[in-house]
């Protein structure tokens, strides 16, 4: 009987940790925003707006308006960054 309780407790703990990990990841993403135009070469987080690459770390120049990285929500403007709409408009010029 104690073996069954031990296994049940271990399974419950594993499931609980998994649920907590997902909640933390969701909170972390909600607390961030994409900020365009502030990326240093090779330090972008993912694909760019122009579609010339689709992976992190492939930015070729500093400050390109189509490259982005995640920053704390509300800090993009403080870093002189652009929203996605602003970056798209700047690229059209």
C-alpha positions as CSV (number, residue, x, y, z in Angstrom):
1,X,0.0,0.0,0.0
2,X,2.8,2.5,0.8
3,X,4.4,1.8,-2.6
4,X,1.2,2.8,-4.3
5,X,1.0,6.0,-2.3
6,X,4.6,6.8,-3.1
7,X,4.1,6.3,-6.8
8,X,0.8,8.3,-6.7
9,X,2.6,11.2,-4.8
10,X,5.5,11.2,-7.3
11,X,3.1,11.3,-10.3
12,X,1.0,14.1,-8.7
13,X,4.2,16.1,-8.0
14,X,5.4,15.7,-11.6
15,X,2.0,16.8,-13.0
16,X,1.9,19.8,-10.7
17,X,5.4,20.9,-11.6
18,X,4.5,20.7,-15.3
19,X,1.4,22.8,-14.9
20,X,3.3,25.4,-12.8
21,X,6.0,25.5,-15.5
22,X,3.5,26.2,-18.2
23,X,1.9,29.0,-16.2
24,X,5.3,30.6,-15.5
25,X,6.1,30.5,-19.2
26,X,2.8,32.1,-20.1
27,X,3.3,34.8,-17.6
28,X,6.8,35.4,-18.8
29,X,5.7,35.9,-22.4
30,X,2.8,38.1,-21.4
31,X,5.3,40.4,-19.6
32,X,7.3,40.9,-22.8
33,X,6.8,42.6,-26.1
34,X,8.5,42.6,-29.5
35,X,10.7,45.6,-30.0
36,X,11.9,46.5,-33.5
37,X,15.0,48.5,-34.5
38,X,17.1,48.0,-31.3
39,X,18.8,44.8,-32.1
40,X,22.5,44.4,-32.4
41,X,23.9,42.3,-35.3
42,X,23.4,38.6,-34.5
43,X,21.2,39.2,-31.4
44,X,17.7,39.1,-32.9
45,X,15.1,36.8,-31.3
46,X,13.5,35.3,-34.4
47,X,12.5,35.9,-38.1
48,X,12.5,39.4,-39.4
49,X,9.7,41.4,-41.0
50,X,11.2,41.3,-44.5
51,X,11.4,37.5,-44.5
52,X,15.1,37.4,-45.5
53,X,15.7,34.9,-42.6
54,X,13.6,32.9,-40.2
55,X,15.9,32.3,-37.3
56,X,17.3,33.9,-34.2
57,X,20.8,35.3,-34.3
58,X,20.8,36.1,-38.0
59,X,20.5,39.9,-37.9
60,X,23.2,41.3,-40.2
61,X,23.3,45.0,-39.0
62,X,22.8,46.9,-35.8
63,X,19.5,48.8,-35.5
64,X,17.7,47.4,-38.5
65,X,14.0,48.3,-38.3
66,X,12.8,44.8,-39.4
67,X,14.7,42.9,-36.7
68,X,13.3,42.5,-33.2
69,X,13.9,41.1,-29.8
70,X,11.7,40.6,-26.7
71,X,11.9,43.3,-24.1
72,X,10.0,43.9,-20.8
73,X,6.5,45.2,-21.6
74,X,6.6,49.0,-21.7
75,X,10.3,49.4,-22.1
76,X,10.5,49.4,-25.9
77,X,9.8,53.1,-26.3
78,X,12.4,53.9,-23.5
79,X,15.0,52.0,-25.6
80,X,13.9,54.1,-28.7
81,X,12.4,51.0,-30.3
82,X,9.5,50.6,-32.7
83,X,6.2,48.6,-32.7
84,X,5.6,46.2,-35.5
85,X,3.3,48.7,-37.3
86,X,5.9,51.5,-37.0
87,X,8.7,49.2,-38.3
88,X,6.5,48.2,-41.3
89,X,5.8,51.8,-42.1
90,X,9.6,52.7,-41.8
91,X,10.4,49.8,-44.2
92,X,8.0,51.0,-46.8
93,X,9.7,54.4,-47.1
